[in-house]
Amino acid sequence: MKIFLVSLICFSLVAFAQDKKDDPVVAQVGKNKIRKSTLMKYHAQNLNFVRSNKKITVQSSLDDLVNRIIGIQRGKANKLQKTPAVIKKMNDIIYHAQISKDLEPEFKKIGKISDSEAVKYCKANPEYRTSQILTRLQTNPKKEDVAGAFEQALSLYNELSKNPDNFAKVAQKYSQTQNAQVGGDLGFQPKTRLSPEFYENISGKKKGFITKPFRTQYGVHIVKVTDIRDCDDINKDLYKKIIYDIKRDKIIEDYFAKLRSKSKVKVYKDKI
């Protein structure tokens, strides 16, 4: 998104720039002038990406810029900026740009996450290896579909309560997932990569524990805890990223709570 914004800003300035000897015009598309400084900035961005079909040269970057301006001109002529899809994308850019503008100093205050913080978080939120049996449901399922999924899951759970060692075989036969053929094995997953309902049902449980059927947005699950990772063996860089994201999300949450308190927001819960 940052690259897109930089390019957008460059394009908006091109048409209004005056000729300068130290920054000559290298191309012109209609009334839009492309100056050398704009081209070289764009070219520097292009060099960060590998293209298998052609070499990245100053000329190829200039061609890209010309094509972009032609595309933008054509889009504006067709009034695409007024279409719902484009308006949505522009609103997304404005939304994220405003958050970045307001909160970048706060994000910087988060600082570097230490190894000890990563281990401490892991100990409070252990990393489990699990296998699952999933009966999928549509996004907005009918009551009878939910009831049917729970009925089937409960039947499987009762069977597994008697023969827990058969979990992998039952998963291969009944789980509606891509990993069914490996007994529903999900491998080790940190808390943040599992839905809240999923983690709540396995949190604090020992190896070999099988959950009762529970529902998430994906459907009805039965989950078996197959292992628990030692926190000394975790990917610390991954956990540092998790902790950073948690702190960042809290900053954003507090930011909007403050804005909402000053805004005229009404929620009609009886209509939901």
Summary of the structure (lengths in Angstrom):
residues: 272
radius of gyration: 26.8
end to end distance: 33.2
largest distance: 84.6
contacts: 690
relative contact order: 0.10
helix: 59%
strand: 14%
